[in-house]
Amino acid sequence: MSVTIEQAQAGIESRSGADWRGWVLDRAPFVVACIMLAVIIAIYGSYQSGVFTLDELNLDTAAAMTLMLAGTGQTIVLMRGGIDLSIGGMISLGTVIAATRFTDDPGTVLLWSSAILALGLGIGALNGLLISLLKLQPFLVTLATWSILGGVAMIILPTDGGSVPGWWLGFGYLELLGLSSPVWMLLGLLLFWWWFRSTRIGITIQATGSNEKSAFLSGVSITRVNVLTYGLSGLFAAGAALYLTTQTGAGSPTIGKDYILPSVAAAVIGGVSLFGGRGHLAGTLIGAFILTLIGNLVFVLKVSSYWQPVASGVILLLSVLASSIAEKAARGRGA
């Protein structure tokens, strides 16, 4: 990429705004998400004992981690201004490969885990290449890829089943300093994002999502940005598949569909713009926690589970409203 970091940052600032009002408005959806999470935790804590403990943090993070991993890749794509439906197929395919190929031999598990991650990266990169070269909509390309990957998963394992080694299942329960491995993974995701946002790759992806034409005129290779963006999304989807097998101990050719829309919802709830160029992974992680805790809250309140999607929908609408207000305010400032 011939674009400089200064040029890319200028492209971002031209949309985000540098004044204090812009700073507040840009972060309004994230603040709303934080308030929502605090309210849910407060209500949950008033009905359930032990909510404010490390044990509860470990449990909730373990339950939300698959969505967090899928949401990380989706966040990168959304900030580019696209969407990735193929993560559903990749998660399904990853779980069935693991459930049918993993053995008690750590070397074999390492080999197939690497293959699954490489497959996710490669399929994602192919998505980006097709979107750029064929000038197709990301929705259509990734929808087709989702269908293909889901079909291959069905061929490998027609129904839920298979198994993974017992020691692999134990990964999700490992603890260090009182924190489980999913919590350390959460910290790792935040560290990754801090690094990613300061790199040339991260800056140009955000700048391209903010204003593709300006980025192109600044020398950014749109094809390369798309390949990197969707490649990373596929990589994180593959990682989500591997982690999911530590929780279920089996493979499922259809389970990935349960993470497509929630990954988008988690990002939007956390303040990531559907128009590209705006958002932060911390918001997506909070959104994933919110969607996970809603299920817990419905359980402790002893109401019908049908209320869970209702509550999720209301929260999503409020988040979209906050994002819409921020977008309109940004346009009103001449962004």
C-alpha positions in Angstrom: 0.0 0.0 0.0 1.4 3.3 -1.0 -1.0 5.3 1.3 0.7 6.8 4.3 -0.6 6.4 7.9 -1.1 10.2 8.0 -3.2 10.2 4.9 -5.4 7.3 6.3 -5.8 9.0 9.6 -6.8 12.2 7.8 -9.5 10.2 6.0 -10.8 8.9 9.3 -10.8 12.3 10.9 -12.6 13.8 8.0 -15.6 11.7 8.9 -15.2 11.4 12.7 -14.6 15.0 13.4 -12.0 16.5 15.7 -14.2 18.8 18.0 -15.4 17.7 21.4 -19.0 17.3 20.1 -17.8 14.9 17.5 -15.8 13.0 20.0 -18.9 12.6 22.2 -21.3 11.7 19.4 -18.9 9.2 17.9 -18.8 7.3 21.2 -22.5 7.7 22.1 -23.5 4.2 20.9 -20.6 2.6 22.9 -21.7 4.5 26.0 -25.3 3.4 25.5 -24.0 -0.2 25.2 -22.1 0.2 28.5 -25.2 1.5 30.2 -27.3 -1.4 28.9 -24.7 -3.9 30.2 -24.6 -2.2 33.6 -28.4 -2.3 33.9 -28.6 -6.0 32.9 -25.9 -6.9 35.3 -27.6 -5.0 38.1 -30.9 -6.7 37.5 -29.3 -10.1 37.1 -27.3 -9.5 40.4 -30.5 -8.6 42.3 -32.0 -12.0 41.5 -28.9 -14.2 41.4 -26.3 -14.5 44.1 -22.6 -14.7 43.2 -22.9 -12.6 40.0 -20.1 -10.3 41.0 -17.5 -13.0 41.4 -14.6 -14.3 39.4 -16.4 -17.6 39.0 -19.3 -15.9 37.3 -17.0 -13.9 35.1 -15.3 -17.1 34.0 -18.6 -18.8 33.2 -20.1 -15.9 31.3 -17.0 -15.3 29.3 -16.8 -18.9 28.4 -20.4 -18.8 27.2 -19.8 -15.6 25.1 -16.4 -16.4 23.7 -17.5 -18.1 20.5 -19.7 -15.1 19.7 -16.8 -12.8 20.6 -14.4 -14.5 18.2 -17.0 -14.4 15.4 -17.8 -10.8 16.3 -14.2 -9.8 16.1 -13.9 -10.8 12.5 -17.4 -9.3 11.7 -16.3 -6.0 13.3 -13.3 -5.8 11.0 -15.6 -6.4 8.0 -18.3 -4.0 9.1 -15.7 -1.2 9.7 -14.6 -1.8 6.1 -18.3 -1.3 5.1 -19.1 -4.9 4.2 -20.7 -7.9 5.9 -19.6 -11.5 6.1 -22.3 -14.2 6.1 -19.8 -17.0 5.4 -18.7 -17.1 9.0 -21.7 -19.4 9.6 -20.5 -21.9 7.1 -16.9 -21.7 8.3 -17.9 -22.3 11.9 -20.0 -25.3 10.9 -17.2 -26.7 8.7 -14.6 -26.1 11.3 -16.5 -28.0 14.0 -17.2 -31.0 11.8 -13.6 -31.3 10.7 -12.4 -31.1 14.3 -15.0 -33.7 15.4 -14.0 -36.2 12.7 -10.3 -35.7 12.5 -9.0 -34.9 16.0 -7.5 -37.8 17.9 -5.8 -38.2 21.3 -2.4 -37.4 19.6 -1.6 -33.7 20.3 0.4 -33.5 17.1 -2.6 -34.5 15.0 -4.8 -32.0 16.8 -2.2 -29.3 16.1 -2.0 -30.2 12.5 -5.8 -30.2 11.9 -6.2 -27.0 14.0 -3.7 -25.3 11.8 -5.5 -26.6 8.7 -8.8 -25.3 9.9 -7.3 -21.8 10.6 -5.6 -21.8 7.2 -8.8 -22.8 5.6 -10.7 -20.0 7.3 -8.0 -17.5 6.2 -8.0 -18.8 2.7 -11.8 -18.8 2.2 -12.1 -15.3 3.6 -9.3 -14.0 1.4 -11.1 -15.6 -1.6 -14.3 -13.8 -0.6 -12.4 -10.5 -0.6 -10.8 -11.3 -4.0 -14.2 -12.1 -5.6 -15.8 -9.0 -4.2 -13.0 -6.9 -5.7 -12.4 -8.5 -9.0 -16.0 -9.3 -9.9 -17.4 -6.1 -8.4 -20.0 -8.1 -6.5 -21.9 -7.2 -3.3 -20.3 -8.7 -0.2 -23.8 -9.9 0.9 -24.2 -12.1 -2.2 -20.6 -13.4 -2.3 -20.5 -14.4 1.4 -24.1 -15.8 1.2 -22.9 -18.1 -1.6 -19.8 -19.1 0.3 -21.9 -19.8 3.4 -24.0 -22.1 1.4 -21.0 -23.9 -0.1 -19.2 -24.4 3.2 -22.4 -25.5 4.9 -23.0 -28.1 2.2 -19.4 -29.4 2.5 -20.0 -29.6 6.3 -23.1 -31.7 5.7 -21.2 -34.0 3.4 -18.5 -34.6 6.0 -20.9 -35.0 8.9 -24.7 -35.2 8.0 -25.9 -34.9 11.6 -24.5 -33.6 14.8 -21.8 -36.0 16.2 -18.2 -36.9 16.3 -16.0 -36.2 19.2 -12.8 -34.5 20.3 -10.2 -35.6 22.9 -11.0 -35.2 26.6 -7.9 -33.0 27.1 -9.2 -30.7 24.3 -12.5 -30.3 26.2 -10.5 -29.3 29.3 -9.0 -26.3 27.6 -12.0 -24.1 28.3 -11.7 -24.8 32.0 -8.0 -24.1 32.5 -7.3 -21.3 35.0 -4.4 -19.0 35.7 -4.5 -16.5 38.6 -8.1 -17.3 39.1 -9.0 -16.4 35.5 -10.2 -19.1 33.1 -8.7 -19.5 29.6 -11.6 -17.7 27.9 -11.0 -14.6 30.1 -7.4 -14.6 29.0 -8.6 -15.0 25.4 -10.8 -11.9 26.0 -7.7 -10.0 27.1 -5.9 -11.3 24.1 -8.6 -10.0 21.8 -8.4 -6.5 23.3 -4.6 -6.6 23.0 -4.9 -7.7 19.4 -7.3 -4.8 18.7 -5.0 -2.3 20.3 -2.2 -3.5 18.0 -4.4 -3.8 15.0 -5.8 -0.3 15.2 -2.2 1.1 15.3 -0.9 -0.8 12.3 -1.0 0.3 8.7 -3.4 -2.5 7.9 -6.0 -1.5 10.5 -5.8 2.2 9.7 -6.3 1.7 6.0 -9.2 -0.7 6.5 -10.9 1.9 8.7 -10.1 4.7 6.3 -11.4 2.7 3.3 -14.6 2.0 5.2 -14.9 5.7 6.0 -14.4 6.9 2.5 -13.4 4.3 -0.2 -13.0 6.9 -2.9 -10.6 9.1 -0.9 -8.7 6.0 0.2 -8.3 4.9 -3.4 -7.2 8.3 -4.6 -4.6 8.2 -1.7 -3.1 5.1 -3.2 -4.8 2.4 -1.2 -5.3 -0.9 -3.1 -9.0 -1.7 -2.5 -8.4 -5.3 -3.6 -5.7 -5.8 -1.0 -7.8 -4.2 1.7 -10.7 -6.5 0.9 -8.5 -9.7 0.8 -7.0 -8.8 4.2 -10.4 -7.8 5.7 -12.3 -10.9 4.8 -9.2 -13.1 5.3 -9.1 -12.0 9.0 -12.8 -12.5 9.3 -12.5 -16.1 8.1 -9.5 -16.7 10.4 -11.5 -15.6 13.4 -14.5 -17.7 12.3 -12.2 -20.7 12.2 -10.9 -19.8 15.7 -14.5 -19.6 16.9 -15.2 -23.1 15.5 -12.2 -24.5 17.3 -13.2 -22.9 20.6 -16.8 -24.0 20.2 -15.6 -27.7 20.0 -14.0 -27.2 23.5 -17.5 -26.4 24.8 -19.6 -28.9 22.9 -17.2 -31.8 22.4 -18.8 -32.5 19.0 -19.3 -31.2 15.5 -22.5 -29.7 13.9 -23.0 -29.0 10.2 -25.6 -26.3 11.0 -24.5 -24.7 14.2 -22.7 -21.8 12.4 -26.0 -20.2 11.4 -26.6 -19.4 15.1 -23.7 -16.9 15.0 -24.2 -15.0 11.8 -26.8 -12.4 12.8 -25.7 -12.4 16.5 -22.2 -11.4 15.4 -23.6 -8.5 13.5 -26.0 -7.6 16.3 -23.1 -7.7 18.9 -21.1 -5.3 16.8 -24.0 -2.9 16.2 -25.0 -3.0 19.8 -21.4 -2.1 20.7 -21.5 1.0 18.4 -19.9 -0.4 15.2 -21.4 1.5 12.2 -23.1 -0.5 9.4 -21.9 2.2 7.0 -18.2 1.5 7.8 -15.3 3.5 9.3 -16.6 3.7 12.8 -16.5 1.4 15.8 -14.3 -0.5 18.3 -13.9 -4.1 19.3 -14.5 -3.3 22.9 -18.1 -2.4 21.9 -18.6 -5.7 20.1 -17.3 -7.6 23.1 -19.8 -5.7 25.3 -22.5 -6.5 22.8 -21.6 -10.2 23.0 -21.8 -10.1 26.8 -25.2 -8.3 26.6 -26.7 -11.0 24.2 -25.3 -13.8 26.4 -26.5 -12.3 29.7 -30.0 -11.7 28.3 -30.4 -15.5 28.3 -29.3 -15.7 31.9 -31.6 -12.9 32.9 -34.6 -14.6 31.3 -33.8 -17.8 33.2 -33.5 -16.2 36.6 -36.6 -14.1 36.1 -38.4 -17.4 35.3 -40.2 -16.1 32.3 -40.7 -17.8 29.0 -37.6 -18.2 26.8 -39.6 -16.6 24.0 -38.9 -13.2 25.7 -35.2 -13.6 25.0 -35.4 -12.7 21.2 -37.8 -9.9 22.1 -35.4 -8.4 24.6 -32.5 -8.8 22.1 -34.5 -7.0 19.4 -35.4 -4.1 21.7 -31.7 -3.7 22.7 -30.7 -3.9 19.0 -33.2 -1.2 18.0 -32.0 1.1 20.8 -28.4 0.6 19.6 -29.3 1.2 16.0 -31.2 4.4 17.0 -28.1 5.6 18.9 -25.9 4.9 15.9 -28.3 6.6 13.6 -28.3 9.7 15.7 -24.5 9.7 15.7 -24.3 9.2 11.9 -26.8 12.1 11.3 -24.9 14.3 13.7 -21.7 13.5 11.9 -23.2 14.4 8.5 -24.6 17.6 10.0 -21.1 18.6 11.0 -20.1 18.3 7.4 -18.3 14.9 7.8 
